[in-house]
Amino acid sequence: MARKKTDVVQLKLRFSETLRRRLEREAKQQKQSLNGEIISRLEQSFRKAEDTDLIARVLGGMFGATGGLLNALVTAIWLIEKRTGKQWNKDPDTSQEVRDAADFIIDALVRPEAVFEQATTRADDLMRQYEMASKAEVFEAVSAAAQRALRARGAALEALQRMGLAPSDAEIANVVKKIQAQKAAAGPQVQETEKK
């Protein structure tokens, strides 16, 4: 017999103990059951996603290309805040991550090839920054900044992908593989030329 939309169903879920304790603590603060807290948080996440989609449609209809930019920014901010659990205008690290994402989005909308360029240079940039850091505290600062920038690019890319303004991860991976294959094929030729 098919379930009705109004039926209440029971699910068996697996959580880490840390998450279970955190949910339990929040449930006590909200004066509700653990089950009620989980349902409340799930419904809230769906409402936020729906609100983001509605904002995107309104902005696109009102402002055209600029609406697309605003839509991507709103989506990226939502993704970043969802991951960090902090508001962009109240936390310096989250704020910087939003700025990094905004830069990536603008660049990608002006130059669509920038998405592929970023995908191929991300790892190289990170390694160069690590090599430049000689002291432990500088290394940690560079590492944190580089990781924040990578997370920001990821949120920006996901925002653009959701809007259909950026290629999928699979398409990016194919282009990156082709570029790497071209570099690998060119590598021996360059080495032979240098020996002569």
C-alpha positions in Angstrom: 0.0 0.0 0.0 1.4 3.4 -1.0 2.1 5.9 1.7 0.2 9.2 1.8 2.0 12.5 2.0 0.5 13.0 5.5 1.8 9.7 6.8 4.5 9.8 9.5 7.4 7.4 8.8 10.2 6.1 11.0 13.8 6.2 9.7 16.9 4.7 11.2 19.7 7.3 10.9 23.4 7.0 11.7 25.2 10.0 13.3 28.6 10.6 14.8 28.4 10.8 18.6 29.6 14.4 18.3 26.7 15.4 16.1 24.2 13.5 18.2 25.3 15.4 21.3 25.3 18.7 19.5 21.7 18.1 18.2 20.7 17.0 21.7 22.1 20.1 23.2 20.4 22.3 20.7 17.1 20.4 21.3 17.3 21.2 25.0 18.0 24.8 24.3 15.0 25.0 22.0 12.9 23.0 24.5 12.0 20.3 22.0 12.7 16.6 21.5 15.7 15.4 19.5 13.4 14.2 16.8 11.7 17.7 16.7 15.1 19.4 16.4 16.2 17.2 13.5 12.9 17.8 11.7 13.1 21.5 12.3 16.6 21.8 11.0 15.8 19.7 7.9 12.7 21.9 7.1 14.8 25.0 7.7 17.4 23.9 5.2 14.7 23.2 2.6 13.1 26.7 3.2 16.5 28.4 2.7 17.2 26.6 -0.5 13.7 27.4 -1.8 14.2 31.1 -0.8 17.5 31.2 -2.6 15.8 29.8 -5.8 13.0 32.3 -5.5 15.5 35.2 -5.1 17.4 33.9 -8.1 14.3 33.9 -10.4 13.3 37.4 -9.2 16.8 38.9 -9.7 17.2 37.3 -13.1 13.8 38.6 -14.3 14.5 42.1 -13.0 18.1 42.6 -13.9 19.1 40.1 -16.7 22.9 39.5 -16.7 23.4 41.5 -13.5 20.6 39.4 -12.0 22.7 36.3 -12.9 25.7 37.8 -11.0 23.5 38.6 -8.0 22.0 35.2 -8.1 25.4 33.5 -8.2 26.6 35.7 -5.3 23.5 34.9 -3.2 23.9 31.2 -3.8 27.6 31.2 -3.0 27.0 33.2 0.2 24.3 30.7 1.2 26.6 27.7 0.5 29.5 29.3 2.4 27.3 30.2 5.4 25.7 26.8 5.4 29.2 25.1 5.5 30.7 27.5 8.1 27.7 28.0 10.2 28.6 31.7 10.4 27.2 34.8 8.8 29.4 36.5 6.2 28.9 40.0 7.8 29.8 38.8 11.3 32.8 36.6 10.8 36.0 37.8 9.2 37.0 34.4 7.8 33.6 33.8 6.3 33.6 37.4 4.9 36.9 36.8 3.2 35.7 33.6 1.8 32.7 35.4 0.3 35.0 38.0 -1.2 37.1 35.3 -2.8 34.0 33.6 -4.1 32.7 36.9 -5.5 36.0 37.5 -7.4 35.8 34.0 -8.9 32.2 34.4 -9.9 32.8 37.8 -11.6 35.9 36.4 -13.4 34.0 33.3 -14.5 31.0 35.3 -15.8 33.3 37.7 -17.8 35.7 35.0 -19.0 34.0 31.5 -18.9 37.4 29.9 -19.6 38.4 31.1 -16.2 36.5 28.1 -14.6 38.9 25.7 -16.4 41.9 27.8 -15.7 41.1 27.8 -12.0 40.6 24.1 -11.9 44.0 23.5 -13.5 46.0 26.0 -11.5 44.5 25.4 -8.0 46.9 22.7 -7.0 49.9 24.4 -8.5 49.1 27.7 -6.6 48.7 25.8 -3.4 52.0 24.0 -3.8 53.8 27.3 -4.6 52.4 28.9 -1.5 53.5 26.0 0.7 57.0 26.2 -0.8 57.2 30.0 -0.1 56.3 29.5 3.6 59.5 28.9 5.5 58.5 29.3 9.1 55.9 27.2 10.8 53.5 30.1 11.7 53.8 31.5 8.1 53.1 28.0 6.7 49.9 27.7 8.9 48.7 31.2 7.8 49.4 30.5 4.2 47.8 27.1 4.5 44.6 28.5 6.1 44.4 31.3 3.5 44.9 28.8 0.6 42.3 26.4 2.0 39.8 29.3 2.5 40.4 30.4 -1.1 39.9 26.8 -2.4 36.6 26.5 -0.4 35.5 29.9 -1.8 36.2 28.8 -5.4 34.3 25.6 -4.7 31.2 27.5 -3.5 31.4 29.9 -6.4 31.7 27.1 -8.9 28.8 25.2 -7.4 26.7 28.4 -7.5 27.5 28.9 -11.1 26.8 25.2 -11.9 23.4 25.4 -10.2 22.5 28.3 -12.5 23.8 26.4 -15.6 26.5 29.1 -16.1 29.5 26.7 -15.5 30.3 23.3 -16.8 29.7 20.3 -14.6 32.5 18.7 -12.5 32.7 15.9 -15.0 33.2 18.3 -17.9 35.9 20.2 -15.9 37.6 16.9 -15.1 37.7 16.0 -18.8 39.2 19.3 -19.8 41.8 19.1 -17.0 42.7 15.5 -18.1 43.2 16.8 -21.7 45.4 19.6 -20.5 47.4 17.3 -18.3 47.9 14.8 -21.1 49.0 17.7 -23.4 51.5 18.8 -20.8 52.8 15.3 -20.3 53.1 14.7 -24.0 55.0 18.1 -24.4 57.2 17.3 -21.4 59.6 14.9 -23.1 59.9 17.1 -26.2 60.9 20.1 -24.0 63.5 18.0 -22.2 65.0 16.8 -25.5 65.2 20.4 -26.8 66.9 21.5 -23.6 69.6 18.7 -23.9 70.5 19.9 -27.4 
